[in-house]
Amino acid sequence: MTKETIIQNTILRTVRGSLVYGTEVTKEETNYYGLDSSSDEDFFRITVAPLQDIFSLTNPFQSANWKDPDEDVHELKSYMKLALRANPNILEPLATPEEFITDITEEGRILRANLHLFLARKTVAKSYFGYSEAQLKRYILHQPEGGKRQDLWARFGYDTKAAYHIVRLLKTSIEILTEA
């Protein structure tokens, strides 16, 4: 599927990451769910494959990542598989506040309205706690070689941004498990 087809078939694009949580430091930290080749920002887009691609005998498009800017794209069927596993990054656009939605169709609204269908308690607990534990081991317990946030390690002895991300994930999982 071409970038033009992806753009034409987008059902949802939302801002994500530091900007949404009010922790952005620089413009480079702004992330989006979506794709816009004319922008300097990062995007992740949920798109629907055209009918001829869905019924094609060749491998259909599932997801892609382009660099400069970082552009993540998921075709709806692939997206749904990850959402059913309660992948925190995948579920995020379904709960992002309205003011951070940049593009949405009726199908995108339906998807967002049905977030609750992806929040099975056991799956959420396993996914969110597992992701948090992996982040803790990767970014907090062991200082990575090189990387963008070496200054945080030098100043605080750990990656404070990663630590905040872990706390946010755990807080979100507790909210889902107690309120959903």
N, CA, C and O of each residue as an XYZ file, in Angstrom:
720
protein
N       0.861     -1.161      0.000
C       0.000      0.000      0.000
C       0.918      1.238      0.000
O       1.875      1.299      0.771
N       0.632      2.193     -0.839
C       1.446      3.398     -0.950
C       1.129      4.379      0.174
O       0.089      4.274      0.824
N       2.028      5.328      0.397
C       1.771      6.357      1.410
C       0.498      7.128      1.089
O      -0.267      7.466      1.992
N       0.266      7.406     -0.184
C      -0.944      8.138     -0.589
C      -2.201      7.351     -0.228
O      -3.186      7.917      0.244
N      -2.153      6.043     -0.457
C      -3.296      5.189     -0.120
C      -3.493      5.154      1.390
O      -4.624      5.192      1.876
N      -2.401      5.082      2.123
C      -2.479      5.092      3.590
C      -3.142      6.372      4.065
O      -4.048      6.337      4.898
N      -2.696      7.494      3.541
C      -3.253      8.792      3.938
C      -4.741      8.860      3.606
O      -5.542      9.309      4.426
N      -5.110      8.421      2.414
C      -6.517      8.475      1.979
C      -7.416      7.580      2.822
O      -8.600      7.870      2.993
N      -6.862      6.501      3.345
C      -7.656      5.520      4.080
C      -7.513      5.619      5.599
O      -7.919      4.710      6.323
N      -6.949      6.694      6.068
C      -6.774      6.877      7.513
C      -8.117      7.061      8.195
O      -8.973      7.810      7.725
N      -8.288      6.363      9.314
C      -9.519      6.538     10.094
C      -9.264      7.270     11.411
O     -10.198      7.792     12.018
N      -7.993      7.313     11.860
C      -7.697      7.979     13.117
C      -6.231      8.400     13.169
O      -5.334      7.632     12.821
N      -6.009      9.631     13.609
C      -4.651     10.127     13.870
C      -4.728     11.000     15.110
O      -5.535     11.928     15.170
N      -3.894     10.710     16.095
C      -3.895     11.496     17.325
C      -2.476     11.831     17.746
O      -1.534     11.103     17.436
N      -2.336     12.932     18.450
C      -1.071     13.273     19.090
C      -0.858     12.251     20.195
O      -1.818     11.775     20.800
N       0.395     11.915     20.458
C       0.680     10.981     21.543
C       1.949     11.401     22.271
O       2.666     12.296     21.823
N       2.214     10.763     23.373
C       3.475     10.942     24.072
C       3.526     12.156     24.970
O       2.521     12.565     25.551
N       4.713     12.724     25.073
C       5.011     13.780     26.039
C       4.067     14.966     25.956
O       3.679     15.518     26.986
N       3.694     15.363     24.758
C       2.810     16.514     24.592
C       1.449     16.271     25.257
O       0.908     17.155     25.921
N       0.913     15.083     25.072
C      -0.383     14.731     25.655
C      -0.304     14.707     27.181
O      -1.249     15.111     27.858
N       0.821     14.233     27.723
C       0.964     14.096     29.173
C       1.511     15.348     29.842
O       1.659     15.394     31.063
N       1.814     16.376     29.027
C       2.309     17.617     29.579
C       3.746     17.546     30.054
O       4.153     18.322     30.919
N       4.520     16.621     29.498
C       5.917     16.462     29.927
C       6.915     16.745     28.813
O       8.101     16.449     28.959
N       6.454     17.312     27.706
C       7.367     17.575     26.595
C       8.370     18.642     26.980
O       8.056     19.593     27.697
N       9.575     18.462     26.490
C      10.642     19.410     26.769
C      10.999     20.163     25.503
O      11.205     21.377     25.529
N      11.072     19.436     24.386
C      11.420     20.046     23.109
C      10.441     19.598     22.053
O       9.717     18.622     22.249
N      10.410     20.299     20.928
C       9.529     19.932     19.818
C       9.832     18.525     19.317
O       8.933     17.821     18.856
N      11.103     18.109     19.406
C      11.485     16.792     18.926
C      10.795     15.667     19.693
O      10.721     14.540     19.205
N      10.290     15.967     20.890
C       9.641     14.944     21.686
C       8.170     14.764     21.337
O       7.530     13.841     21.841
N       7.622     15.626     20.484
C       6.217     15.519     20.101
C       6.044     14.316     19.180
O       6.776     14.168     18.202
N       5.082     13.464     19.489
C       4.771     12.292     18.683
C       3.313     12.348     18.258
O       2.476     12.928     18.950
N       3.021     11.755     17.140
C       1.647     11.671     16.672
C       1.340     10.245     16.257
O       2.218      9.515     15.798
N       0.103      9.862     16.421
C      -0.383      8.673     15.761
C      -0.879      9.185     14.430
O      -1.861      9.927     14.385
N      -0.246      8.820     13.372
C      -0.648      9.300     12.060
C       0.494      9.295     11.085
O       1.559      8.744     11.361
N       0.275      9.902      9.956
C       1.305      9.996      8.936
C       1.052     11.247      8.136
O      -0.062     11.467      7.661
N       2.053     12.060      7.982
C       1.953     13.258      7.168
C       3.349     13.570      6.677
O       4.160     14.119      7.423
N       3.640     13.231      5.439
C       4.997     13.340      4.924
C       5.476     14.778      4.825
O       6.663     15.004      4.593
N       4.591     15.764      4.991
C       5.000     17.158      4.903
C       5.390     17.727      6.263
O       5.768     18.896      6.348
N       5.310     16.948      7.306
C       5.565     17.442      8.650
C       6.932     17.015      9.167
O       7.498     16.021      8.711
N       7.455     17.776     10.122
C       8.707     17.425     10.787
C       8.459     16.529     11.994
O       9.418     16.106     12.639
N       7.234     16.231     12.314
C       6.897     15.554     13.545
C       6.741     14.051     13.325
O       6.766     13.576     12.190
N       6.579     13.305     14.425
C       6.408     11.856     14.359
C       4.926     11.522     14.306
O       4.109     12.199     14.930
N       4.582     10.479     13.561
C       3.177     10.126     13.378
C       2.952      8.630     13.480
O       3.875      7.835     13.296
N       1.729      8.258     13.771
C       1.265      6.874     13.756
C      -0.186      6.925     13.324
O      -0.991      7.613     13.952
N      -0.537      6.214     12.273
C      -1.870      6.315     11.687
C      -2.532      4.945     11.657
O      -1.877      3.940     11.381
N      -3.822      4.906     11.938
C      -4.622      3.695     11.763
C      -5.328      3.854     10.429
O      -6.036      4.837     10.210
N      -5.136      2.892      9.537
C      -5.674      2.993      8.187
C      -6.418      1.713      7.825
O      -6.204      0.670      8.444
N      -7.277      1.789      6.839
C      -8.028      0.631      6.364
C      -7.519      0.275      4.981
O      -7.452      1.134      4.102
N      -7.163     -0.978      4.784
C      -6.677     -1.412      3.479
C      -7.819     -1.404      2.469
O      -8.952     -1.743      2.811
N      -7.528     -1.018      1.222
C      -8.550     -1.101      0.178
C      -8.984     -2.552     -0.022
O      -8.214     -3.475      0.242
N     -10.210     -2.751     -0.485
C     -10.772     -4.088     -0.666
C      -9.866     -5.006     -1.471
O      -9.690     -6.170     -1.112
N      -9.284     -4.493     -2.568
C      -8.441     -5.347     -3.395
C      -7.211     -5.835     -2.636
O      -6.692     -6.909     -2.940
N      -6.731     -5.063     -1.645
C      -5.592     -5.495     -0.837
C      -6.013     -6.532      0.197
O      -5.255     -7.456      0.494
N      -7.199     -6.390      0.740
C      -7.688     -7.332      1.750
C      -7.834     -8.732      1.160
O      -7.515     -9.719      1.823
N      -8.312     -8.823     -0.072
C      -8.548    -10.126     -0.697
C      -7.422    -10.560     -1.621
O      -7.586    -11.501     -2.396
N      -6.291     -9.890     -1.547
C      -5.138    -10.214     -2.380
C      -4.493    -11.518     -1.913
O      -4.516    -11.837     -0.724
N      -3.920    -12.267     -2.852
C      -3.213    -13.495     -2.512
C      -1.790    -13.213     -2.040
O      -1.142    -14.092     -1.472
N      -1.304    -12.012     -2.265
C       0.031    -11.635     -1.793
C      -0.076    -11.173     -0.347
O      -1.175    -11.003      0.182
N       1.064    -10.973      0.281
C       1.055    -10.510      1.675
C       0.493     -9.105      1.752
O       1.073     -8.183      1.178
N      -0.623     -8.916      2.446
C      -1.205     -7.579      2.556
C      -0.399     -6.709      3.520
O       0.329     -7.220      4.371
N      -0.534     -5.417      3.378
C       0.110     -4.451      4.263
C      -0.424     -4.619      5.677
O      -1.633     -4.738      5.874
N       0.473     -4.630      6.668
C       0.052     -4.713      8.070
C       0.491     -3.491      8.856
O      -0.316     -2.845      9.525
N       1.771     -3.181      8.771
C       2.283     -2.014      9.484
C       3.599     -1.593      8.860
O       4.239     -2.360      8.141
N       3.990     -0.368      9.148
C       5.246      0.143      8.605
C       5.788      1.224      9.519
O       5.057      1.832     10.302
N       7.074      1.446      9.402
C       7.731      2.543     10.102
C       8.722      3.177      9.148
O       9.616      2.508      8.631
N       8.560      4.475      8.917
C       9.500      5.227      8.101
C      10.252      6.187      9.003
O       9.743      6.597     10.046
N      11.456      6.543      8.606
C      12.277      7.468      9.392
C      12.304      8.842      8.735
O      12.072      8.980      7.534
N      12.590      9.849      9.544
C      12.763     11.247      9.097
C      11.572     11.805      8.361
O      11.681     12.005      7.151
N      10.473     12.067      8.969
C      10.190     11.850     10.380
C       9.784     10.404     10.651
O       9.490      9.646      9.727
N       9.773     10.041     11.902
C       9.357      8.711     12.319
C       7.860      8.593     12.088
O       7.076      9.329     12.686
N       7.465      7.673     11.226
C       6.055      7.521     10.848
C       5.634      6.069     11.042
O       6.076      5.189     10.304
N       4.797      5.821     12.014
C       4.273      4.476     12.259
C       2.853      4.385     11.733
O       2.037      5.280     11.954
N       2.567      3.292     11.033
C       1.259      3.087     10.422
C       0.804      1.662     10.710
O       1.585      0.719     10.580
N      -0.452      1.506     11.100
C      -1.027      0.165     11.280
C      -2.302      0.058     10.465
O      -3.178      0.920     10.541
N      -2.395     -0.990      9.698
C      -3.641     -1.303      9.012
C      -4.598     -1.818     10.083
O      -4.168     -2.442     11.053
N      -5.877     -1.562      9.913
C      -6.869     -1.835     10.949
C      -6.835     -3.280     11.457
O      -6.902     -3.502     12.667
N      -6.735     -4.257     10.567
C      -6.735     -5.664     10.993
C      -5.531     -5.954     11.889
O      -5.671     -6.613     12.920
N      -4.375     -5.478     11.512
C      -3.171     -5.633     12.325
C      -3.319     -4.891     13.647
O      -2.943     -5.397     14.705
N      -3.871     -3.691     13.572
C      -4.102     -2.874     14.765
C      -5.000     -3.616     15.753
O      -4.722     -3.641     16.952
N      -6.070     -4.216     15.250
C      -7.034     -4.908     16.108
C      -6.371     -6.082     16.845
O      -6.651     -6.314     18.021
N      -5.501     -6.814     16.157
C      -4.808     -7.938     16.805
C      -3.995     -7.450     17.994
O      -4.009     -8.072     19.056
N      -3.292     -6.346     17.822
C      -2.486     -5.786     18.910
C      -3.374     -5.189     20.004
O      -3.058     -5.307     21.188
N      -4.466     -4.560     19.623
C      -5.387     -3.975     20.601
C      -6.017     -5.068     21.467
O      -6.213     -4.867     22.665
N      -6.332     -6.211     20.878
C      -6.917     -7.316     21.640
C      -5.943     -7.897     22.654
O      -6.356     -8.567     23.601
N      -4.658     -7.644     22.462
C      -3.637     -8.052     23.432
C      -3.376     -6.944     24.457
O      -2.484     -7.068     25.297
N      -4.157     -5.862     24.383
C      -4.050     -4.711     25.293
C      -2.662     -4.077     25.252
O      -2.127     -3.682     26.288
N      -2.087     -3.981     24.073
C      -0.797     -3.312     23.916
C      -0.987     -1.839     24.299
O      -1.779     -1.145     23.661
N      -0.284     -1.348     25.318
C      -0.500      0.029     25.792
C      -0.308      1.094     24.707
O      -1.095      2.038     24.630
N       0.708      0.962     23.882
C       0.943      1.954     22.830
C      -0.161      1.940     21.780
O      -0.498      2.979     21.213
N      -0.713      0.782     21.527
C      -1.761      0.627     20.524
C      -3.097      1.160     21.048
O      -3.853      1.768     20.291
N      -3.394      0.944     22.320
C      -4.665      1.408     22.890
C      -4.688      2.918     23.123
O      -5.756      3.525     23.192
N      -3.515      3.512     23.243
C      -3.430      4.932     23.581
C      -4.295      5.852     22.714
O      -4.972      6.716     23.273
N      -4.314      5.715     21.369
C      -5.125      6.658     20.588
C      -6.628      6.532     20.828
O      -7.384      7.456     20.526
N      -7.062      5.402     21.364
C      -8.489      5.231     21.630
C      -8.924      5.989     22.877
O     -10.116      6.208     23.089
N      -7.953      6.393     23.707
C      -8.271      7.120     24.938
C      -7.679      8.524     24.969
O      -7.846      9.240     25.956
N      -7.001      8.923     23.922
C      -6.394     10.253     23.871
C      -7.486     11.320     23.932
O      -8.512     11.192     23.262
N      -7.277     12.376     24.729
C      -8.278     13.448     24.802
C      -8.596     14.042     23.428
O      -7.735     14.125     22.552
N      -9.848     14.447     23.267
C     -10.343     14.974     21.982
C      -9.460     16.052     21.380
O      -9.267     16.090     20.164
N      -8.915     16.942     22.229
C      -8.133     18.058     21.686
C      -6.850     17.612     20.999
O      -6.211     18.407     20.310
N      -6.465     16.349     21.176
C      -5.263     15.834     20.536
C      -5.566     14.952     19.322
O      -4.658     14.323     18.778
N      -6.819     14.899     18.896
C      -7.176     14.174     17.675
C      -6.949     15.121     16.495
O      -7.481     16.230     16.474
N      -6.161     14.681     15.521
C      -5.885     15.525     14.357
C      -6.703     15.115     13.139
O      -7.035     15.964     12.310
N      -7.034     13.839     13.013
C      -7.879     13.336     11.925
C      -8.723     12.190     12.454
O      -8.231     11.326     13.180
N     -10.008     12.189     12.083
C     -10.869     11.085     12.491
C     -12.037     10.970     11.520
O     -12.582     11.972     11.059
N     -12.410      9.732     11.219
C     -13.581      9.450     10.389
C     -14.643      8.821     11.288
O     -14.419      8.615     12.480
N     -15.791      8.523     10.705
C     -16.839      7.850     11.466
C     -16.339      6.504     11.988
O     -16.654      6.124     13.116
N     -15.563      5.781     11.180
C     -14.994      4.496     11.618
C     -14.047      4.696     12.799
O     -14.025      3.881     13.722
N     -13.267      5.771     12.774
C     -12.383      6.086     13.892
C     -13.163      6.392     15.155
O     -12.759      5.999     16.249
N     -14.285      7.095     15.010
C     -15.143      7.394     16.168
C     -15.719      6.108     16.766
O     -15.783      5.950     17.985
N     -16.135      5.198     15.893
C     -16.675      3.908     16.360
C     -15.598      3.129     17.100
O     -15.866      2.551     18.154
N     -14.394      3.108     16.567
C     -13.280      2.417     17.214
C     -13.023      3.008     18.609
O     -12.882      2.270     19.584
N     -12.965      4.342     18.693
C     -12.732      5.006     19.986
C     -13.874      4.734     20.967
O     -13.635      4.552     22.161
N     -15.096      4.706     20.477
C     -16.260      4.478     21.344
C     -16.283      3.062     21.920
O     -16.978      2.792     22.899
N     -15.521      2.171     21.306
C     -15.519      0.775     21.748
C     -14.222      0.356     22.431
O     -13.887     -0.828     22.456
N     -13.502      1.309     22.976
C     -12.270      1.011     23.721
C     -12.513     -0.073     24.771
O     -11.673     -0.952     24.965
N     -13.645     -0.011     25.437
C     -13.945     -0.966     26.506
C     -13.872     -2.423     26.041
O     -13.626     -3.313     26.854
N     -14.077     -2.674     24.764
C     -14.032     -4.045     24.244
C     -12.625     -4.631     24.275
O     -12.456     -5.848     24.189
N     -11.622     -3.777     24.397
C     -10.228     -4.222     24.403
C      -9.645     -4.297     25.809
O      -8.453     -4.563     25.969
N     -10.470     -4.064     26.831
C      -9.959     -3.937     28.189
C     -10.290     -5.132     29.077
O     -10.784     -4.959     30.191
N     -10.025     -6.332     28.596
C     -10.205     -7.525     29.425
C      -9.208     -7.455     30.581
O      -8.016     -7.235     30.366
N      -9.693     -7.640     31.791
C      -8.879     -7.434     32.990
C      -7.570     -8.232     32.983
O      -6.503     -7.666     33.220
N      -7.643     -9.519     32.717
C      -6.433    -10.354     32.732
C      -5.439     -9.899     31.665
O      -4.233     -9.847     31.910
N      -5.947     -9.575     30.498
C      -5.084     -9.156     29.402
C      -4.440     -7.816     29.710
O      -3.247     -7.631     29.471
N      -5.212     -6.886     30.235
C      -4.676     -5.569     30.606
C      -3.603     -5.722     31.674
O      -2.523     -5.142     31.554
N      -3.886     -6.493     32.711
C      -2.915     -6.678     33.790
C      -1.616     -7.264     33.244
O      -0.531     -6.750     33.517
N      -1.735     -8.332     32.479
C      -0.540     -8.988     31.929
C       0.240     -8.040     31.016
O       1.463     -7.942     31.124
N      -0.451     -7.351     30.129
C       0.204     -6.483     29.162
C       0.833     -5.256     29.811
O       2.016     -4.987     29.603
N       0.069     -4.519     30.585
C       0.573     -3.274     31.176
C       1.663     -3.536     32.211
O       2.682     -2.845     32.228
N       1.454     -4.526     33.069
C       2.479     -4.829     34.070
C       3.720     -5.413     33.401
O       4.843     -5.102     33.797
N       3.526     -6.254     32.393
C       4.661     -6.816     31.657
C       5.461     -5.747     30.934
O       6.692     -5.762     30.949
N       4.762     -4.827     30.306
C       5.423     -3.728     29.600
C       6.179     -2.849     30.594
O       7.304     -2.433     30.318
N       5.579     -2.565     31.732
C       6.231     -1.752     32.771
C       7.492     -2.431     33.289
O       8.524     -1.784     33.467
N       7.406     -3.732     33.530
C       8.568     -4.477     34.009
C       9.699     -4.465     32.975
O      10.867     -4.296     33.325
N       9.344     -4.644     31.710
C      10.348     -4.616     30.645
C      11.011     -3.243     30.563
O      12.225     -3.149     30.383
N      10.215     -2.178     30.694
C      10.763     -0.823     30.673
C      11.689     -0.594     31.872
O      12.740      0.032     31.732
N      11.305     -1.094     33.036
C      12.109     -0.960     34.237
C      13.477     -1.633     34.033
O      14.516     -1.042     34.330
N      13.464     -2.859     33.530
C      14.716     -3.594     33.306
C      15.574     -2.919     32.235
O      16.798     -2.857     32.357
N      14.931     -2.424     31.201
C      15.670     -1.868     30.062
C      16.237     -0.469     30.335
O      17.365     -0.172     29.940
N      15.467      0.383     31.002
C      15.860      1.786     31.115
C      16.249      2.261     32.508
O      16.879      3.310     32.643
N      15.890      1.518     33.539
C      16.128      1.997     34.893
C      17.202      1.171     35.604
O      18.125      1.737     36.189
N      17.094     -0.141     35.560
C      18.024     -0.982     36.292
C      19.408     -1.072     35.643
O      20.404     -1.309     36.326
N      19.464     -0.884     34.344
C      20.736     -0.967     33.618
C      20.876      0.253     32.722
O      20.008      0.528     31.893
N      21.958      0.975     32.889
C      22.183      2.159     32.055
C      22.522      1.712     30.642
O      23.491      0.982     30.434
N      21.714      2.153     29.657
C      22.003      1.766     28.275
C      23.280      2.434     27.762
O      23.639      3.529     28.196
N      23.950      1.763     26.840
C      25.122      2.343     26.189
C      24.655      3.414     25.218
O      23.805      3.149     24.368
N      25.194      4.608     25.330
C      24.797      5.690     24.424
C      23.345      6.056     24.654
O      22.829      5.878     25.757
N      22.686      6.560     23.638
C      21.278      6.909     23.762
C      21.069      8.393     23.942
O      22.004      9.159     24.174
N      19.804      8.772     23.828
C      19.439     10.187     23.855
C      19.461     10.807     25.240
O      19.629     12.021     25.359
N      19.299     10.015     26.291
C      19.107     10.618     27.612
C      20.234     10.289     28.596
O      19.987     10.073     29.782
N      21.455     10.255     28.100
C      22.608     10.012     28.972
C      22.760     11.115     30.017
O      23.249     10.872     31.121
N      22.339     12.328     29.661
C      22.430     13.441     30.600
C      21.563     13.192     31.841
O      21.920     13.615     32.941
N      20.437     12.515     31.668
C      19.578     12.194     32.813
C      20.266     11.191     33.737
O      20.197     11.316     34.959
N      20.925     10.203     33.150
C      21.674      9.225     33.937
C      22.783      9.923     34.717
O      23.000      9.631     35.893
N      23.478     10.837     34.065
C      24.578     11.543     34.725
C      24.057     12.410     35.874
O      24.693     12.505     36.923
N      22.925     13.027     35.676
C      22.384     13.961     36.659
C      21.626     13.285     37.798
O      21.758     13.688     38.954
N      20.822     12.244     37.478
C      19.940     11.641     38.474
C      20.267     10.187     38.806
O      19.765      9.654     39.795
N      21.097      9.545     37.997
C      21.430      8.146     38.235
C      20.462      7.170     37.588
O      20.597      5.959     37.761
N      19.494      7.676     36.849
C      18.550      6.848     36.092
C      17.851      7.737     35.077
O      17.976      8.961     35.123
N      17.118      7.120     34.166
C      16.391      7.849     33.125
C      15.050      8.290     33.702
O      14.125      7.486     33.812
N      14.944      9.557     34.069
C      13.731     10.060     34.716
C      12.515     10.033     33.788
O      11.391      9.835     34.248
N      12.733     10.229     32.496
C      11.609     10.189     31.559
C      11.053      8.767     31.472
O       9.836      8.578     31.449
N      11.936      7.769     31.422
C      11.490      6.372     31.399
C      10.776      6.021     32.697
O       9.784      5.292     32.691
N      11.285      6.540     33.805
C      10.643      6.281     35.100
C       9.223      6.841     35.119
O       8.300      6.183     35.598
N       9.049      8.053     34.600
C       7.712      8.644     34.536
C       6.800      7.783     33.663
O       5.635      7.566     33.998
N       7.330      7.300     32.550
C       6.553      6.462     31.636
C       6.075      5.196     32.359
O       4.928      4.782     32.189
N       6.940      4.590     33.152
C       6.579      3.384     33.902
C       5.471      3.705     34.912
O       4.493      2.965     35.016
N       5.623      4.791     35.642
C       4.607      5.196     36.630
C       3.275      5.445     35.928
O       2.228      5.019     36.416
N       3.308      6.133     34.786
C       2.085      6.419     34.037
C       1.416      5.122     33.573
O       0.196      4.990     33.664
N       2.207      4.166     33.076
C       1.655      2.878     32.649
C       0.992      2.144     33.810
O      -0.115      1.622     33.674
N       1.672      2.107     34.943
C       1.111      1.414     36.108
C      -0.142      2.116     36.614
O      -1.119      1.455     36.969
N      -0.129      3.439     36.653
C      -1.307      4.209     37.069
C      -2.479      3.943     36.119
O      -3.608      3.739     36.565
N      -2.211      3.945     34.824
C      -3.261      3.681     33.830
C      -3.823      2.278     34.016
O      -5.038      2.087     33.971
N      -2.951      1.294     34.226
C      -3.436     -0.083     34.394
C      -4.303     -0.207     35.645
O      -5.315     -0.908     35.628
N      -3.917      0.463     36.724
C      -4.731      0.439     37.951
C      -6.089      1.083     37.703
O      -7.115      0.574     38.155
N      -6.095      2.202     36.985
C      -7.369      2.864     36.655
C      -8.255      1.949     35.820
O      -9.456      1.845     36.071
N      -7.671      1.291     34.836
C      -8.457      0.386     33.980
C      -9.014     -0.762     34.817
O     -10.188     -1.110     34.695
N      -8.174     -1.349     35.664
C      -8.590     -2.511     36.444
C      -9.609     -2.180     37.534
O     -10.391     -3.042     37.934
N      -9.602     -0.945     38.011
C     -10.543     -0.588     39.081
C     -11.775      0.150     38.589
O     -12.810      0.139     39.255
N     -11.677      0.798     37.418
C     -12.795      1.623     36.954
C     -13.491      1.078     35.709
O     -14.648      1.413     35.458
N     -12.818      0.257     34.939
C     -13.409     -0.218     33.663
C     -14.368     -1.366     33.905
O     -14.954     -1.891     32.958
